[in-house]
């Protein structure tokens, strides 16, 4: 007799969840996060504002995996600071090993599918050896891994943001091919995203001094373009399009234009560029809000990936049920 069809939505456990950009995107496409974890107290509090998942605020290495529920999927945007191209890249950075807890949980719980996200720099750290080791670790636990570099701007996100996405299906599902979402025909511009946004309050905008690092390159794009990447550090957030153009003085040296007022995106504008809903609230002070926003997976990028994962998972489970039914009849 065939197994009963899986009741939707699919359940999910989310590691390194932050404010929940990845989770929110997947929830819009047939997945329900039932348990989430992060070590940032403000991010956990933000997650609790919009989801009804059990959110455990603790370092992953201190959590008893027996307390984590079984689920159909496990997500994780594991910490990327050690991999990032925007800062120092160290092969022996301790944060580079946190993904191993993700691997361990996948091994113990054996969900149907896993989805991991990280920065583009992961592909080239250690001449690609780190990336290959991560893929091999997941595959050794019984999963077929499909990696792809995606730019969020191709999926309705008004921002250039290249990220590595790993989708893994349990090998007994016999998935030999997985198609990532096709880019949308048109990009969403900064104007499209922010045209209805009110002028921010002064306390919503980081007004810290501009560092030499900030002044080392152009930080402004026009209304009809997509934004530069929204980072986690408030001081490095790009300039609002109303700011005067930056002027190049020499190699790695720019200055602000003279006509107009120069300001960064407000935290609310940065959140909308990350495709969080305009009324989405973040817990914490200004620095913390920018950090949570910059660390998040853009909601619409997550949603695009989730739609394909949902489609493939439905296909696999339906096929497996049909095969079992045929065997039972025989």
Buried (B, 14 or more C-beta within 10 A) or exposed (E): EBEEEBEEBBBBBBBBBBBBBBBBBBBBBBBBBBBBBBBBEBBBBBBBEBBEBBBBBEEBEEBEEEEBEEBBBBBBBBBBBBBBEBBEBBEEBEEBEBBBBBBBBBBEBBBBBBBBBBBBBBBBBBEEEBBEEBBEBBEEBBBBBBBBEBBBBBBBBBBBBBBBBBBBBBEEBEBEEBEBBEBBEEBBBBEBBBEEEEEBEEEBBBEBEBEEEBBEEBBBBEBEBBBBBBBBBBBBBBBBBEBBBBEEEEEEEBEBEEEEEBBBBBBBBBBBBBBBEEEBEBBBEBBBBBBBBBBBBBBBBBBBBBBBBBBBBBEBBEEBBEEEEEEEEE
